[in-house]
Amino acid sequence: MIAASLLAAAGCSTGDPGAGASAAGVAPPEPSAAGGALGPITGLTPFSASELRSLFPAARVTERTESSEGEPYPVLVVEDEETLLLVRGTGDGAAIHSVEILGRGAPDFGTGLESGLGVSRGDTFGEVFPRGTTPECGPGVEEAAGQVACRAPDDDHLTLVFSGPWDGPDGELPPLEVLTSWSVARLIWKP
């Protein structure tokens, strides 16, 4: 499954990663979601359909434009039968801003990435953050209103967006007893 950016809407990060290029002929890093890499995607991976095709040869990669608050931005979609990644570029389109992982589980595409995330869509807040832990979370805003975004355990590059039923006001975190049953709706990785 592949990804994009609800994180910016949730206010979890605002900086654009620096532009860069991958080294030709160098094997991608070991699959993981730690250390600034999402499988073969790193902070140096250029925002390029051809680059993503080379990293995920078994997947379809298409280009499209989306908008937020009336501002268009480029998106690359990486998909197979079970996985969808929305890869969003920086404002200038030179680098990857974020990757949103959609669908159950995590992307594999022959990279072995699925085991590296440790969290899947559908996992509950209580499963991800056992009692006694204090996750860094914030209420979603704008398009993410009514959701909660939290940093993943032990990974500052991965944000988990939780959703679930609650009749409370937008802009406030639900109480822990409510959040415990909410489930991961989106996983967002940023370099």
C-alpha positions, 0 to 999 in steps of 0.5 A: 500500500502506498501513501500521501499527506494528511499530516500537513492538514493535521499540522504535524509537520510543515517543512519541505524536505530538501531536493535530492537525487538517488545514486544510479546503480546503488541498491535501495536501502534495506526495507524499513520505515525507520531511519528516514526511509520508507522501504526503498523511498528515502529523503533523497528520492526525487519526486519522479514517476520514472524513479518510483517505477524503478523502485516499484517495478511490479506496481503501476505508477500514474501522475495526477494533480490534487488541490488543498484549499484551492492550491493544486499540487502534484501527486504520484499514485503507486498501486497494485491489486492490494496497495495504494501509495499517494506520493505528494511532491514539494511545492516545486515538485522536485522532492517527495513531501509525503507518502500516504499509505492506503489500504489494509497493511503496508506496501510490499511490492516485492520490497519486504516493506510490510514487516518494517512498519509495525502498524497497519490500517485498522489497528486500534489506538489501544493496540498501537499505544498500550496503557501507560504510554503517552503518544504525541497526538493532535486533533485533525483540522480542515480536511482531517477534522474529526480525526486524530494524528499521532506520531508512530511509536519509535518513528518520527517520520511516520504519522498515524491518523486515527478515526472513530465515533465521537460526538465531541467538538472538532479541534479537541482530542477525544478522551483516552477511553474514546480513542482506545477503540479508534482505528488507524485510517491512514499512515503518512510518512515524511522524509 
